[in-house]
């Protein structure tokens, strides 16, 4: 049986120490009114403001790991920040994090408290198996908030299903597979960096699923880890 997610030879050779973690939750109820997340949000924001200082953030080992990954991918992390760091920076500056829907807010809060970049997708709009690979000259991508697709340059690391690119690793999700009020089944992906451990990724994805279950119902499925190098599993 083919695995749910695999790595291209080129991607696994370039990044032999990467892990990706996936989790699935079924039968959620997505709501734009995210009041049910407010208590959870305030608790997490208060804890993060107590435990972190903005001037020390660049030296945090998780922040450092994703910044180093971004540089290796040709992305300037001071201009396009990893999502976990970006959410934490907003929090430490006293700015509220965006309110999108109960489900999206729930996994964003998990990303905030673990500093691990997470994505959420409508599972029913995805055709597995997924593959982590580099882009080629024919690839086009339309991310959330983009009016039209853009042609990708070669060697952009991405995650694709059988029909489409679902995200640019690890920071831009596709519009076609985003979570909407019609979504019932959700795929969460936690993106690794070379020094991020398996337990850190699993913890982030499990937190996301638990938060979603608490605010949107649903039934959680087993969390799985997919290493670029099978010896890491």
Secondary structure, DSSP 8 states (H G I E B T S, - for coil): ---SEEE-HHHHHH-TT-EEEEEEEES----S--GGGHHHHHHHHHHHHHH--GGGGGG-HHHHHHHHHHHHTT--TTTS--HHHHHHHHHHTT-------HHHHHHHHHHHHH---EEEEEGGG--S-EEEEE--TT-EE-BTT-SS-EE--TT-EEEE-SSSEEEETTTEEBSTT---TT--SEEEEEE--TT--HHHHHHHHHHHHHHHHHHH--EE---EEEESSGGG-
